[in-house]
């Protein structure tokens, strides 16, 4: 059996792994090969390589759809190998580079279902994955925002329910997130990358950039309402298990999460990270949120206290809907049948509002 730290990590994140398409059988098998946290990255990378090889096999046999599925699953496993693993920086970077490489290799095989785009942001380019619903002219767009340690690839795996409701899905990596974390660091003013993303959407005549909604969970549950506060083109916003203030996350942060946020913030040590993280607050921003806002939290969340949701609800200026689930864990990943329809219904209602 793995040590107590690895057991806790699996307990907290297994629902998330299952939600994005990681197989329970693989989780069990990988766990049997992990004794301590130091073993984490190499164990996941080994299984990711198995799925990557399957992708090559299916491609050689001429089944592009099976190959795409295997390569995208490999991408998810490479992400999990590195998402909060910084004990070996080279392994972390290898996992993230392979996450991007395997997903990118799958894209030509998806028959246009997923498009990777780049859009200008200040002096660099940001990246996103875009999917459009079939048979809908100029659909509204839901921008999916990763958290501290997630990525556009994992977020985009949840696109189907939005597409079925006539909404396009644009999953992005902002500064310090996913692919962009290899070259940039977290910044508090997330309205800036969201503004750049909407600027890009406005250049396309196949999307309706006047109807944009945001959805973020975990630290993305800070980014989304922060952007909605200062980007007037946002028409609706969903925040799940996000911190209202970084210091209100509590003192029981797991060591691997602490290592992750030090690195994603670009801090030299814990002390500098605390200073940088203190800028991640909605105290001044929340009173500027005037668009419809859905807030979701779980009382069993070990990473972000559910009281953060109440703080956001009380501070937001616009129409706000709050749901706190007694049994919900972090991002309520253990009760998707309860929370996901709330998100789909809310965004569909507000983004399709006024259209026939």
C-alpha positions in Angstrom: 0.0 0.0 0.0 1.2 3.6 -0.7 2.2 5.8 2.2 -0.3 8.1 3.9 0.5 11.1 1.7 -0.2 9.2 -1.5 -3.3 7.7 -0.1 -4.6 11.2 0.7 -3.8 12.4 -2.7 -5.6 9.5 -4.3 -8.6 10.1 -2.0 -8.8 13.8 -2.9 -8.2 13.6 -6.6 -9.5 10.2 -7.8 -13.0 11.6 -8.5 -11.4 14.3 -10.7 -9.3 11.6 -12.5 -12.3 9.6 -13.2 -14.2 12.6 -14.5 -11.7 13.4 -17.2 -11.4 9.8 -18.4 -8.7 8.1 -16.5 -9.5 4.4 -15.9 -10.2 3.1 -12.4 -8.3 0.0 -13.3 -5.2 2.0 -14.1 -5.5 4.0 -10.9 -5.5 0.8 -8.9 -2.6 -0.7 -10.8 -0.5 2.4 -10.6 -1.2 2.8 -6.9 0.2 -0.7 -6.4 3.5 0.4 -7.8 3.8 3.5 -5.7 5.4 3.3 -2.2 6.0 7.0 -1.6 5.4 10.3 -3.3 8.8 10.2 -4.9 7.5 7.2 -7.1 4.4 9.1 -8.3 5.6 10.7 -11.6 7.5 7.7 -12.9 4.6 5.3 -12.2 2.1 7.5 -14.1 4.5 8.1 -16.9 5.0 4.4 -17.4 1.2 3.8 -17.8 0.9 6.9 -20.0 3.4 5.4 -22.4 1.3 2.3 -22.6 -1.6 4.3 -23.8 0.6 6.3 -26.2 1.8 3.0 -27.7 -1.8 1.9 -28.1 -2.4 5.1 -30.0 0.4 4.2 -32.4 -1.0 0.7 -32.8 -4.5 1.8 -33.7 -3.1 4.4 -36.0 -1.0 1.8 -37.8 -4.2 -0.3 -38.1 -6.0 2.6 -39.7 -8.5 3.5 -36.9 -7.9 7.2 -36.4 -10.7 7.6 -33.8 -9.3 4.8 -31.6 -5.8 6.3 -32.0 -7.1 9.8 -31.0 -8.8 8.4 -27.9 -5.7 6.6 -26.8 -3.4 9.6 -27.4 -5.8 11.9 -25.5 -5.9 9.4 -22.6 -2.1 9.3 -22.6 -2.1 13.1 -22.4 -4.3 13.0 -19.3 -2.0 10.5 -17.7 1.1 12.5 -18.5 -0.6 15.5 -16.9 -1.4 13.5 -13.7 2.2 12.4 -13.5 3.3 16.0 -13.1 0.4 18.3 -12.0 1.5 18.6 -8.4 4.8 16.8 -8.6 7.9 19.0 -8.3 10.3 16.7 -6.4 12.1 16.2 -9.7 11.8 19.3 -11.9 13.0 17.4 -15.0 10.2 14.7 -14.5 7.6 17.5 -14.1 8.6 19.2 -17.3 8.8 15.9 -19.1 5.3 15.0 -18.0 3.9 18.4 -19.1 5.7 18.4 -22.5 4.4 14.9 -23.2 0.9 16.0 -22.1 1.0 18.6 -24.9 2.7 16.5 -27.4 0.4 13.5 -27.2 -2.7 15.7 -27.3 -1.5 17.7 -30.2 -0.8 14.5 -32.1 -4.4 13.5 -31.6 -5.9 16.6 -33.1 -5.6 15.8 -36.8 -7.3 12.5 -36.0 -10.5 14.1 -34.5 -11.9 15.1 -37.9 -12.2 18.7 -37.0 -14.0 18.1 -33.7 -11.2 19.9 -31.7 -9.2 22.8 -33.0 -6.1 24.1 -31.3 -5.8 27.9 -31.6 -3.2 30.5 -30.5 -4.1 34.1 -29.7 -2.0 37.1 -28.9 -1.6 38.2 -25.3 0.7 41.1 -24.5 4.1 40.0 -25.8 3.3 36.3 -26.0 0.7 33.9 -27.3 -1.8 31.9 -25.2 -3.3 28.6 -26.4 -6.7 27.1 -26.3 -8.8 24.2 -27.6 -12.0 25.0 -29.4 -15.0 22.9 -30.3 -18.3 24.0 -31.9 -21.8 22.4 -31.7 -23.0 20.8 -34.9 -25.7 22.6 -36.9 -25.6 25.9 -34.8 -24.7 29.1 -36.7 -22.6 31.5 -34.5 -23.1 29.8 -31.2 -22.4 31.4 -27.8 -19.1 30.4 -26.2 -18.3 28.9 -22.8 -14.7 29.6 -21.8 -13.4 26.8 -19.5 -10.7 28.0 -17.1 -8.2 25.6 -15.4 -7.3 25.9 -11.8 -3.9 25.8 -10.1 -2.9 22.4 -11.4 -5.3 21.6 -14.2 -5.0 22.2 -18.0 -7.0 22.9 -21.1 -6.7 19.3 -22.2 -8.4 17.9 -19.1 -11.0 20.7 -19.0 -11.9 20.1 -22.7 -12.8 16.5 -21.9 -16.0 17.8 -20.4 -17.2 19.6 -23.6 -19.9 17.2 -24.7 -22.8 18.5 -22.5 -22.2 22.1 -23.6 -22.0 21.2 -27.2 -25.3 19.3 -26.9 -26.9 22.4 -25.6 -25.8 24.6 -28.6 -22.7 26.2 -26.9 -19.2 26.3 -28.3 -16.4 25.3 -25.8 -13.1 27.2 -25.6 -10.7 25.7 -23.0 -7.7 27.9 -22.4 -4.4 27.9 -20.6 -3.8 31.3 -19.1 -0.5 32.4 -17.5 1.0 29.8 -15.2 -1.5 27.1 -16.3 -1.0 23.9 -18.2 1.1 24.3 -21.3 1.7 28.0 -20.4 3.1 27.1 -17.0 6.4 26.0 -18.7 7.1 29.6 -19.7 4.8 31.9 -17.5 3.6 32.2 -14.0 0.2 32.8 -12.2 -1.0 36.4 -12.2 -4.0 37.7 -10.3 -5.5 39.9 -13.1 -7.2 37.1 -15.0 -9.4 39.6 -16.8 -6.4 40.3 -19.0 -6.1 36.8 -20.6 -9.9 36.5 -20.7 -10.0 39.8 -22.5 -7.5 38.5 -25.0 -9.5 35.3 -25.5 -12.7 37.3 -26.2 -10.7 39.6 -28.6 -9.8 36.5 -30.5 -13.4 35.2 -30.5 -14.5 38.5 -32.0 -12.2 37.9 -35.0 -14.3 34.8 -36.0 -17.5 35.0 -37.9 -18.5 31.4 -36.8 -18.9 32.3 -33.1 -20.9 34.9 -31.2 -18.5 36.7 -29.0 -21.3 38.9 -27.7 -22.5 35.8 -25.7 -19.6 34.5 -23.6 -19.8 32.7 -20.3 -17.0 31.6 -18.0 -16.6 28.4 -15.9 -13.8 27.8 -13.5 -13.3 25.5 -10.6 -10.7 25.4 -7.8 -8.4 28.3 -8.4 -10.3 28.7 -11.7 -13.2 29.5 -9.3 -11.2 32.6 -8.4 -10.1 33.4 -12.0 -13.6 33.3 -13.5 -15.3 35.7 -11.1 -12.2 37.9 -11.1 -12.5 38.2 -14.9 -16.2 38.7 -14.8 -15.7 41.6 -12.4 -13.6 43.6 -14.9 -14.4 42.3 -18.3 -17.8 43.7 -19.3 -18.2 41.3 -22.3 -18.7 38.4 -20.0 -22.5 37.6 -19.9 -22.6 34.8 -17.2 -20.1 33.2 -14.8 -19.8 29.9 -12.9 -17.4 29.6 -9.9 -16.9 26.2 -8.3 -14.9 25.7 -5.1 -12.9 28.8 -5.6 -11.0 30.8 -2.9 -12.4 34.2 -2.1 -9.0 35.1 -0.5 -6.0 32.9 -0.8 -5.4 33.1 3.0 -8.9 31.9 3.6 -7.9 28.5 2.1 -6.8 27.5 5.6 -3.6 26.2 7.0 -4.0 22.5 6.2 -2.8 22.7 2.6 -1.2 19.4 1.5 2.5 19.6 1.0 2.3 18.7 -2.6 -0.2 21.5 -3.2 2.1 23.9 -1.4 5.0 22.8 -3.6 2.8 23.2 -6.7 1.6 26.7 -5.9 5.2 27.9 -5.0 6.3 26.7 -8.5 3.2 27.9 -10.4 3.5 31.3 -8.8 7.2 31.5 -9.8 8.3 32.0 -6.1 11.7 31.3 -4.7 10.3 29.9 -1.5 7.2 29.6 0.7 7.6 33.2 2.1 7.6 34.7 -1.4 4.8 32.5 -2.5 2.6 33.8 0.4 3.3 37.4 -0.7 2.4 36.7 -4.3 -0.6 34.6 -3.4 -2.0 37.3 -1.2 -2.8 39.2 -4.4 -5.3 36.5 -5.3 -8.3 38.0 -3.6 -11.8 38.9 -4.7 -12.4 41.4 -2.0 -12.1 44.4 -4.3 -13.3 42.7 -7.4 -16.5 41.0 -6.3 -18.5 44.2 -5.9 -17.9 44.8 -9.6 -19.5 41.5 -10.7 -22.8 42.4 -12.2 -23.5 39.5 -14.6 -25.4 36.5 -13.4 -23.2 34.4 -11.2 -23.6 30.7 -10.1 -21.5 29.6 -7.1 -21.0 26.0 -6.1 -19.1 24.5 -3.2 -18.9 21.3 -1.1 -18.7 21.1 2.7 -16.3 18.2 2.5 -13.8 20.1 0.5 -10.3 19.6 2.1 -8.6 22.2 -0.1 -10.9 25.3 -0.2 -13.4 25.9 2.6 -17.0 26.2 1.5 -17.3 29.5 3.4 -15.4 31.1 0.5 -18.6 30.6 -1.6 -20.7 32.5 1.0 -18.1 35.4 1.0 -18.4 35.6 -2.8 -22.2 35.4 -2.8 -22.4 38.2 -0.2 -19.9 40.5 -2.0 -21.1 40.1 -5.6 -23.3 43.0 -6.9 -25.3 41.1 -9.6 -27.8 38.3 -9.5 -26.2 35.4 -7.6 -27.2 31.7 -7.2 -25.5 29.7 -4.5 -25.5 25.9 -4.0 -23.5 24.3 -1.1 -23.6 20.5 -1.0 -23.1 18.8 2.4 -21.5 15.8 0.7 -19.5 17.6 -1.9 -15.7 17.3 -2.0 -13.3 19.7 -3.8 -15.0 21.0 -6.9 -17.8 18.6 -6.0 -16.2 16.0 -8.3 -17.8 13.2 -6.3 -21.3 14.3 -7.1 -21.2 15.3 -10.8 -24.7 14.2 -11.4 -25.9 17.0 -9.0 -23.6 19.8 -9.9 -22.9 19.5 -13.6 -26.5 19.9 -14.8 -26.7 23.1 -12.7 -23.8 24.5 -14.7 -25.1 23.5 -18.1 -28.6 24.8 -17.4 -27.4 28.1 -15.9 -25.0 28.9 -18.8 -27.5 27.7 -21.5 -30.2 29.9 -20.0 -28.1 33.1 -19.9 -26.1 32.6 -23.1 -29.2 31.7 -25.2 -31.3 34.5 -23.5 -33.0 36.7 -26.1 -32.3 34.3 -29.0 -34.9 32.4 -30.9 
